[in-house]
Amino acid sequence: MHWLAAVEELRRQRRAGVLVTVVDVRGHAPRDAGAKMVVAADDTWGSIGGGNLEETAVSRARAMLDEQVAIPEQLTLGLTDKTRTDHGRQCCGGEVTVLLEPLVVVPSVAVFGVGHVGLELARILARHDLELHLVDSRSGQLTDERLACLADAEARVRVHHSPVPELALGAVPQGTHVLVMTHDHAEDFAVCDAALRCEHLGSVGLIGSAAKWARFRSGLLVEGHDEQTIARIHSPIGESGLPGKEPAAIAVSVAADLLREIAADSTEVRR
């Protein structure tokens, strides 16, 4: 598999990897600058020249994966008989510098309800490197014409028309951040109830007032959820200090709150 196809496949499978690139060659070396390979925990694609050079790069790449390193690193290796090696000897006579770039699993967000606020929120989130799931029980909210504003999205957008929206929770990946903002409070409640029964989700946020959340909290207790479980839901969502009730203003507020949550998760993972 070509290295570029391998990068795409890892992203599709939501698996981490490292892109290894020869960035500088001095003297003789097995491959020229620009040679690339991709390293995953259990596989590799492409080659930067084999031997000690490649094995050392692969070992460091896999250590980066184990340590969940998110910052690129450079590695310089001499290819002479005087250079200490761990994986055999290469006597090409040169020196090679490789760049190891982590290919992290991008965040996943699911927006339940693509109404006025949901669409504005999708427009903002689509400008970020993430996997964006848009779920609505109304097919008219998910037409190509209505979602044309997302055509140039950096995010990978996945659309789910689900007459029973909470069923879409089973289709989103591990760690997905869920935002609940459907047109119907009954749908909102059903999604919240189902989300609390899922162990694979990240944060769960519910749009609405404090009064709405008080009613939902009481209902979730009746459905058998305990206080600790219910506390997984954050409501109301958004930045409280931002003014405006227009859909675009609310979307900015919710997006800011969510992006802070995603950044906090990323920092926690790297500790």
C-alpha positions as CSV (number, residue, x, y, z in Angstrom):
1,M,0.0,0.0,0.0
2,H,1.3,3.5,-0.9
3,W,2.1,5.6,2.2
4,L,-0.6,8.1,1.3
5,A,-3.2,5.4,1.1
6,A,-1.9,4.0,4.4
7,V,-2.4,7.5,6.1
8,E,-6.0,7.6,4.7
9,E,-6.7,4.0,5.9
10,L,-5.5,4.7,9.4
11,R,-7.7,7.8,9.5
12,R,-10.7,5.8,8.3
13,Q,-10.1,3.1,10.9
14,R,-9.4,5.7,13.6
15,R,-6.0,4.2,14.4
16,A,-2.9,6.2,15.4
17,G,0.3,6.1,13.4
18,V,3.5,7.9,12.6
19,L,4.6,9.3,9.2
20,V,8.4,8.9,8.8
21,T,10.1,11.1,6.2
22,V,13.7,11.3,5.2
23,V,14.3,15.1,5.4
24,D,18.1,15.3,4.9
25,V,20.8,13.1,3.5
26,R,24.6,13.8,3.8
27,G,26.8,11.5,1.9
28,H,25.6,8.0,0.8
29,A,22.3,6.6,2.0
30,P,19.8,3.9,0.9
31,R,17.1,6.4,0.1
32,D,17.0,10.1,-1.0
33,A,15.3,12.9,0.9
34,G,11.6,12.7,0.6
35,A,11.3,8.9,1.0
36,K,8.4,8.1,3.4
37,M,6.9,5.3,5.3
38,V,4.0,4.9,7.7
39,V,4.3,3.1,11.0
40,A,1.4,1.7,13.1
41,A,1.5,-0.4,16.2
42,D,1.3,-3.6,14.3
43,D,2.2,-2.8,10.7
44,T,4.3,-0.6,8.4
45,W,3.9,0.7,4.8
46,G,6.6,2.0,2.5
47,S,10.3,2.1,3.3
48,I,13.0,4.6,4.1
49,G,15.8,2.2,3.2
50,G,15.7,-0.8,5.5
51,G,18.4,-2.0,7.9
52,N,19.3,-0.3,11.1
53,L,18.1,3.1,9.8
54,E,14.5,1.9,9.2
55,E,14.4,-0.4,12.3
56,T,15.5,2.5,14.6
57,A,12.9,4.8,13.1
58,V,10.2,2.2,13.5
59,S,11.2,1.5,17.1
60,R,11.1,5.2,17.9
61,A,7.8,5.6,16.1
62,R,6.2,2.8,18.1
63,A,7.5,4.2,21.3
64,M,5.9,7.5,20.4
65,L,2.6,5.6,19.9
66,D,2.9,3.9,23.2
67,E,3.7,7.3,24.9
68,Q,1.0,9.0,22.9
69,V,3.4,11.7,21.8
70,A,1.7,14.3,19.7
71,I,4.7,16.5,18.8
72,P,6.9,15.7,15.7
73,E,10.5,14.6,16.4
74,Q,13.6,14.5,14.3
75,L,16.1,11.6,14.5
76,T,19.6,11.7,13.0
77,L,21.5,8.4,12.3
78,G,25.0,7.8,11.0
79,L,25.5,5.0,8.5
80,T,29.1,4.1,9.2
81,D,30.9,1.2,10.8
82,K,31.8,3.5,13.7
83,T,28.1,4.3,14.5
84,R,26.6,2.4,17.4
85,T,23.5,0.4,16.2
86,D,20.8,-1.7,17.8
87,H,19.5,-3.4,14.6
88,G,22.5,-4.5,12.5
89,R,25.1,-2.4,10.7
90,Q,24.9,-0.2,7.7
91,C,28.1,1.2,6.2
92,C,26.8,3.4,3.4
93,G,29.0,6.2,4.7
94,G,26.4,8.9,5.1
95,E,24.1,10.5,7.6
96,V,20.3,10.6,7.5
97,T,17.8,12.8,9.3
98,V,14.2,11.6,9.5
99,L,11.1,13.4,10.7
100,L,8.6,11.5,12.7
101,E,5.1,13.0,12.6
102,P,2.4,11.6,14.8
103,L,-0.9,10.8,13.0
104,V,-3.3,11.2,15.8
105,V,-6.9,9.9,16.0
106,V,-8.9,13.1,15.4
107,P,-11.7,14.0,17.8
108,S,-15.3,12.8,17.0
109,V,-18.4,15.0,17.6
110,A,-22.0,14.0,17.1
111,V,-24.6,16.8,16.8
112,F,-28.2,15.5,17.4
113,G,-30.5,18.0,15.7
114,V,-29.5,20.0,12.6
115,G,-32.0,22.8,13.0
116,H,-31.0,26.5,13.0
117,V,-28.5,26.2,15.8
118,G,-27.3,22.8,14.8
119,L,-26.5,23.8,11.2
120,E,-24.6,27.0,12.4
121,L,-22.7,24.8,14.8
122,A,-21.9,22.3,12.0
123,R,-20.5,25.2,9.9
124,I,-18.1,26.1,12.7
125,L,-17.1,22.6,13.6
126,A,-16.6,21.7,9.9
127,R,-13.6,24.0,9.8
128,H,-11.7,21.8,12.3
129,D,-9.9,18.6,11.9
130,L,-12.4,16.2,13.4
131,E,-15.0,13.6,12.5
132,L,-18.4,15.3,12.5
133,H,-21.6,13.2,12.8
134,L,-24.9,15.1,12.0
135,V,-28.0,13.3,13.2
136,D,-31.6,14.3,12.6
137,S,-35.0,12.5,12.5
138,R,-36.2,14.8,9.8
139,S,-34.7,14.0,6.4
140,G,-35.5,17.5,5.1
141,Q,-32.8,18.9,7.5
142,L,-30.2,16.7,5.9
143,T,-30.6,17.4,2.2
144,D,-27.6,18.0,-0.1
145,E,-28.9,21.5,-0.7
146,R,-29.2,22.4,3.0
147,L,-25.8,21.0,3.8
148,A,-24.0,22.5,0.8
149,C,-22.4,25.0,3.1
150,L,-20.3,22.1,4.4
151,A,-19.0,21.0,1.0
152,D,-15.5,22.4,1.6
153,A,-15.3,21.1,5.2
154,E,-11.9,20.2,6.7
155,A,-13.8,17.8,9.0
156,R,-15.0,14.4,7.7
157,V,-18.8,14.9,7.8
158,R,-21.0,11.9,8.2
159,V,-24.8,12.3,7.9
160,H,-27.3,10.1,9.7
161,H,-31.0,10.3,9.0
162,S,-32.4,8.4,11.9
163,P,-36.2,8.4,12.7
164,V,-35.2,7.1,16.1
165,P,-32.2,9.4,16.7
166,E,-30.8,7.7,19.8
167,L,-30.1,4.6,17.7
168,A,-27.4,6.6,15.9
169,L,-25.3,6.5,19.1
170,G,-24.3,3.0,18.2
171,A,-22.8,4.2,15.0
172,V,-20.4,6.8,16.4
173,P,-16.8,5.9,17.5
174,Q,-15.3,5.5,20.9
175,G,-14.9,8.8,22.7
176,T,-17.4,10.8,20.6
177,H,-18.5,14.1,22.2
178,V,-22.3,14.3,21.9
179,L,-24.3,17.5,21.7
180,V,-28.1,17.2,22.0
181,M,-30.2,19.9,20.4
182,T,-33.1,18.4,18.5
183,H,-36.4,20.1,17.7
184,D,-38.3,18.0,20.2
185,H,-37.7,17.8,24.0
186,A,-39.0,14.2,23.9
187,E,-36.2,13.4,21.4
188,D,-33.7,15.3,23.5
189,F,-34.7,13.2,26.5
190,A,-34.5,9.9,24.6
191,V,-31.0,10.7,23.3
192,C,-29.8,11.7,26.8
193,D,-31.3,8.6,28.4
194,A,-29.6,6.4,25.7
195,A,-26.3,8.2,25.9
196,L,-26.1,7.5,29.7
197,R,-26.5,3.8,28.9
198,C,-23.5,3.9,26.5
199,E,-20.0,3.4,27.8
200,H,-18.1,4.4,24.7
201,L,-19.0,8.1,24.5
202,G,-17.0,11.1,25.6
203,S,-18.8,14.2,27.0
204,V,-22.6,14.7,26.6
205,G,-24.0,18.2,26.4
206,L,-27.7,19.3,26.3
207,I,-28.9,22.6,25.0
208,G,-31.6,24.5,26.9
209,S,-32.4,26.4,30.0
210,A,-31.7,25.5,33.6
211,A,-35.4,24.8,34.0
212,K,-35.3,22.3,31.1
213,W,-32.3,20.5,32.7
214,A,-34.1,20.3,36.1
215,R,-37.0,18.5,34.4
216,F,-34.7,16.2,32.5
217,R,-32.7,15.4,35.6
218,S,-35.8,14.4,37.5
219,G,-36.9,12.2,34.5
220,L,-33.6,10.5,34.3
221,L,-33.7,9.6,38.0
222,V,-37.1,8.0,37.3
223,E,-35.6,6.1,34.4
224,G,-33.1,4.5,36.9
225,H,-30.0,6.5,36.5
226,D,-28.1,7.5,39.6
227,E,-26.7,11.0,40.4
228,Q,-23.2,10.1,39.4
229,T,-24.3,8.9,36.0
230,I,-26.6,11.8,35.4
231,A,-23.7,14.1,36.1
232,R,-22.1,13.0,32.9
233,I,-24.5,15.4,31.1
234,H,-23.5,19.0,31.0
235,S,-26.4,21.4,30.7
236,P,-26.9,24.2,29.8
237,I,-24.1,24.1,27.2
238,G,-22.1,27.0,25.9
239,E,-20.1,30.0,27.2
240,S,-22.3,31.8,29.7
241,G,-20.5,35.1,29.2
242,L,-21.2,35.4,25.4
243,P,-24.2,37.6,24.6
244,G,-26.9,37.0,21.9
245,K,-29.6,34.5,21.3
246,E,-29.3,34.3,17.5
247,P,-28.5,30.8,16.2
248,A,-25.1,31.9,15.0
249,A,-24.3,33.4,18.4
250,I,-25.4,30.3,20.3
251,A,-23.4,28.1,17.9
252,V,-20.2,30.1,18.6
253,S,-20.8,29.8,22.3
254,V,-21.4,26.0,22.1
255,A,-18.4,25.5,19.8
256,A,-16.1,27.4,22.2
257,D,-17.2,25.3,25.1
258,L,-16.8,22.0,23.1
259,L,-13.4,22.9,21.7
260,R,-12.2,23.7,25.3
261,E,-13.4,20.2,26.3
262,I,-11.6,18.5,23.4
263,A,-8.4,20.4,24.2
264,A,-8.6,19.3,27.8
265,D,-9.1,15.7,26.8
266,S,-6.1,15.9,24.5
267,T,-3.9,17.4,27.3
268,E,-5.0,14.7,29.7
269,V,-4.1,11.9,27.2
270,R,-0.5,13.3,26.8
271,R,0.2,13.4,30.5
